[in-house]
Amino acid sequence: MFKNGFRVFDIHAHLPYSLPLGSYHEFINRHKALRSERMRLTWDFPSQPDNEEESKRPLIDRWIDELDRYSIGGINFLTAWNNDDLAAQIRKYPDRVTGFAHHNIEEPNAAEELQRAVDTLGLKGYKLFGPLVEIPFHDPRLTPVWRFLAERKLPVLIHFGLLGHTGGIVQHLNINPLAIFNVAREYPDIPFIIPHFGAGYFQELLHLCWSCPNVYIDTSGSNQWIRWSPYELTLETLFRKTYELIGPERIIFGTDSSTFPRGFVFRYLQDQVRVCRDLRFSETDIELIFGNNARKLLQVGTYSLISGGEVRL
């Protein structure tokens, strides 16, 4: 799939965590189950539950097996039960696995917890869900967090757009990527990573990128939100427009892989690489998108370039 032994780095994966979307009515749950089953069939995900013997193994060991199975160089986990849990799990494989802090930005000690996660636990950035933040991102109460991220030049990955499945969030103060505009413009030293091509807000995300060169687009997931657009939109269109308008240096590959037995969603990687090759991206640009941009932002690893030579971070 790649030349010269290049190894992919996936910036967007999850260890088990709690996503507080509220309880659902039986009617909603039934429709959610039907949609989930259609999704499973569409992507040929495993239908059998986790193997009992495998489920007893340390989760991080199973993830390393997945990386080896698909020749993936490294993976970044955005969530776990808490920051200490994430750091404890990934500590065993520092050359293959990194992680982001994930805690409530509205808590009074959010900046202190972020500094602890970075300086004590060794985490590499911060993960937020826009539709779960109940105040504007430019609210002065959040300034200490932004100042810390800017001082350290640490990336923050913020999910905007549709959140969840049937019964999920489609309307919220912070559902649109433009909700971060004032902060992104005020703190150009913070790399803002917006996943899933905006998850329903592709145009708004492109407008944000037009104004703020510190905004990156993460390609992760199935991107099934495009099926709910009123106009024709394809994965090829997303890659082509993004590449044309912001260049390969600001596109970052991810899968949104999470649970077993599904594990690493290799199908997402295959589809995205196929699109980039169909669009005739250069090998250097493909390496940027599928690993080198992430490694540079997270300051991890060694990567080779098609043009020759190595960069060690």
C-alpha positions in Angstrom: 0.0 0.0 0.0 2.9 2.3 0.7 6.4 2.7 -0.7 9.8 2.6 1.0 8.5 0.9 4.1 6.4 3.9 5.2 4.3 3.2 8.3 0.9 4.8 8.9 0.2 6.8 12.1 -3.5 7.0 13.1 -4.3 10.2 15.1 -7.8 9.3 16.0 -8.7 6.2 18.1 -10.5 5.5 21.4 -10.1 3.4 24.4 -13.3 2.7 26.3 -14.9 5.9 27.7 -18.2 7.4 28.8 -20.0 9.6 26.3 -22.8 11.4 28.2 -25.5 11.7 25.6 -28.4 10.9 28.0 -30.8 8.0 28.2 -32.9 7.0 25.2 -36.5 5.8 24.8 -37.1 2.3 23.7 -38.4 3.6 20.4 -35.1 5.4 19.8 -33.0 2.4 20.9 -34.8 0.2 18.5 -34.1 2.4 15.5 -30.5 2.9 16.7 -30.0 -0.9 16.7 -31.4 -1.2 13.2 -29.1 1.5 11.9 -26.1 -0.1 13.7 -26.8 -3.5 12.1 -27.0 -1.9 8.6 -23.7 -0.2 9.3 -22.2 -3.5 10.4 -23.3 -5.2 7.2 -22.2 -2.3 5.0 -18.7 -2.3 6.4 -18.5 -6.1 7.1 -17.8 -5.6 10.8 -17.6 -8.7 13.0 -21.0 -10.1 14.1 -19.7 -12.3 16.9 -19.0 -11.0 20.4 -15.5 -10.6 21.7 -13.6 -13.9 22.2 -13.7 -14.7 26.0 -10.0 -15.6 26.1 -9.0 -12.6 24.1 -11.1 -10.3 26.2 -9.1 -11.2 29.3 -5.8 -10.0 27.8 -4.7 -6.4 28.5 -6.5 -4.1 26.0 -3.3 -2.3 25.0 -1.6 -5.6 24.1 -4.5 -6.4 21.8 -4.1 -3.0 20.2 -0.4 -3.6 19.6 -1.3 -6.9 17.9 -3.7 -4.9 15.7 -1.0 -2.4 14.7 1.4 -5.3 13.8 -1.3 -7.2 11.9 -1.9 -4.2 9.6 1.7 -2.8 9.7 0.6 0.4 11.4 3.4 2.4 12.8 1.5 4.1 15.7 -1.8 5.2 17.0 -3.1 8.1 19.2 -5.9 7.4 21.7 -8.1 10.4 22.4 -10.1 9.1 25.3 -10.3 6.5 28.1 -12.2 6.4 31.4 -10.0 9.3 32.6 -6.5 10.7 32.0 -4.8 8.5 34.5 -6.4 5.4 32.9 -5.2 6.4 29.4 -1.7 7.2 30.6 -1.4 3.9 32.5 -2.5 1.9 29.5 -0.3 3.4 26.9 2.8 3.7 29.1 3.8 0.1 28.1 4.4 1.0 24.5 5.8 4.6 24.3 7.2 4.0 20.8 3.9 2.9 19.3 1.1 4.7 21.2 0.3 8.2 22.3 -2.7 9.8 24.0 -4.6 13.0 24.6 -6.1 14.4 27.7 -9.9 14.3 27.8 -11.7 16.1 30.7 -14.4 18.7 31.1 -13.0 22.1 30.0 -15.7 23.9 32.0 -14.4 22.6 35.3 -12.6 25.3 37.4 -9.3 23.3 37.4 -9.4 22.3 33.7 -6.1 24.1 32.9 -4.4 22.6 36.0 -5.6 19.1 35.0 -4.4 19.6 31.5 -1.0 20.6 32.7 -0.8 17.6 34.9 -1.9 15.3 32.1 0.9 16.8 29.9 3.7 17.2 32.4 3.1 14.3 34.7 1.3 11.8 32.6 3.0 12.5 29.3 -0.1 13.1 27.2 0.3 15.0 23.9 -2.7 17.1 23.5 -6.4 17.7 24.4 -9.6 16.2 23.2 -13.0 17.9 23.3 -16.6 17.3 22.0 -18.0 20.7 20.9 -21.6 19.7 21.5 -20.9 18.7 25.1 -19.4 22.1 26.0 -22.2 24.3 27.3 -20.6 27.7 27.1 -19.0 29.6 24.2 -15.4 28.6 23.5 -14.3 32.2 23.8 -15.8 32.6 27.2 -13.2 34.1 29.6 -13.6 31.2 31.9 -11.8 29.0 29.4 -8.9 31.4 28.7 -6.4 29.5 31.1 -6.8 26.4 29.0 -6.2 28.2 25.7 -3.2 30.0 27.1 -1.6 26.8 28.3 -2.1 25.1 24.9 -0.7 28.1 23.1 2.3 28.4 25.4 3.2 24.7 24.8 2.0 24.7 21.1 -0.1 21.6 21.9 -2.8 20.3 19.5 -6.4 20.2 20.5 -8.8 17.9 18.7 -12.5 19.1 18.8 -15.4 17.0 17.5 -17.9 19.3 15.8 -21.0 18.3 13.9 -23.4 15.3 14.3 -22.6 13.4 17.5 -23.8 9.9 18.3 -26.3 7.9 16.2 -30.1 7.8 16.3 -31.1 10.0 19.2 -27.8 11.9 19.0 -27.1 15.6 19.0 -27.9 17.7 15.8 -28.4 21.1 17.3 -26.2 22.9 19.9 -24.4 26.1 20.7 -21.1 24.5 19.8 -22.0 22.1 17.0 -20.6 24.2 14.2 -16.8 24.4 13.6 -17.1 28.2 13.4 -17.8 28.1 17.1 -14.0 27.9 17.6 -13.3 30.8 15.2 -12.6 33.5 17.8 -10.3 31.3 19.8 -8.5 29.8 16.7 -7.8 33.3 15.4 -6.7 34.6 18.8 -4.3 31.7 19.5 -2.5 30.9 16.2 0.1 28.8 18.1 -2.6 26.2 18.9 -3.0 23.5 16.2 -6.8 22.9 16.1 -7.7 19.5 14.6 -11.3 19.1 13.4 -12.2 15.4 12.7 -14.6 13.8 10.2 -14.2 16.6 7.7 -16.6 18.6 10.0 -19.3 15.8 10.3 -22.0 17.7 8.4 -20.3 21.1 8.4 -17.8 20.7 5.6 -18.4 24.2 4.1 -18.1 25.9 7.5 -14.9 23.9 8.2 -13.4 25.1 4.9 -14.3 28.7 5.8 -12.6 28.3 9.2 -9.5 26.9 7.4 -9.5 29.8 5.0 -9.2 32.3 7.9 -7.1 30.2 10.3 -4.0 28.4 9.0 -3.6 26.7 12.4 -6.7 24.6 11.7 -6.2 21.0 10.5 -8.7 18.5 9.1 -8.8 14.9 10.4 -10.2 12.4 7.9 -11.4 9.8 10.5 -14.3 7.4 10.5 -16.7 6.1 7.9 -17.8 9.7 7.2 -21.4 8.3 6.8 -22.7 11.8 7.6 -22.2 12.6 3.8 -25.3 10.4 3.2 -27.4 12.9 5.1 -26.3 15.9 3.0 -29.0 17.4 0.7 -26.4 17.4 -2.2 -24.2 14.8 -3.7 -21.0 14.4 -1.7 -18.4 11.6 -1.8 -15.2 10.8 0.1 -13.3 11.7 -3.1 -14.9 15.1 -3.1 -13.9 15.7 0.5 -10.3 14.8 -0.2 -10.1 16.7 -3.4 -11.6 20.0 -2.1 -9.6 19.8 1.1 -6.4 19.1 -0.8 -7.0 21.9 -3.3 -7.9 24.5 -0.7 -5.6 23.9 2.3 -2.9 21.5 0.9 -1.7 18.1 2.2 0.2 19.6 5.2 -3.1 20.2 7.0 -4.8 16.9 6.4 -4.4 14.2 9.0 -5.5 10.5 8.7 -7.5 8.8 11.4 -9.9 5.9 11.7 -12.0 6.5 14.8 -11.2 2.9 15.7 -12.5 1.9 19.2 -13.9 -1.4 20.3 -13.1 -5.1 19.9 -13.7 -7.4 18.1 -13.8 -4.7 15.4 -10.4 -3.4 16.4 -8.4 -1.3 13.9 -10.8 -0.4 11.0 -8.4 -1.3 8.1 -11.2 -0.7 5.6 -11.2 3.0 6.3 -7.5 3.2 5.7 -7.9 1.3 2.4 -10.7 3.5 1.1 -8.9 6.7 2.0 -5.6 5.6 0.4 -7.4 4.5 -2.7 -9.1 7.9 -3.0 -5.8 9.7 -2.7 -4.1 7.5 -5.3 -7.1 8.0 -7.6 -6.7 11.7 -7.2 -3.0 11.3 -8.2 -1.6 12.7 -4.9 2.2 12.4 -4.8 3.9 9.9 -2.5 5.3 12.6 -0.4 1.8 14.1 0.1 0.3 10.7 0.9 3.0 10.2 3.5 2.2 13.6 5.0 -1.5 12.8 5.2 -1.2 9.2 6.5 1.4 9.8 9.2 4.0 12.5 8.9 1.7 15.4 9.7 0.5 13.7 12.9 4.1 12.8 13.9 5.1 16.4 13.5 2.2 17.8 15.5 2.7 15.3 18.3 6.5 15.5 18.1 7.0 11.7 18.0 8.9 9.2 16.0 11.2 9.2 13.0 9.8 9.4 9.5 11.3 9.1 6.1 10.4 11.1 3.1 10.0 9.8 -0.5 12.3 12.6 -1.6 15.1 11.1 0.6 16.5 11.6 4.0 15.0 11.4 7.5 13.5 13.8 10.0 13.9 12.8 13.6 11.5 14.4 16.1 
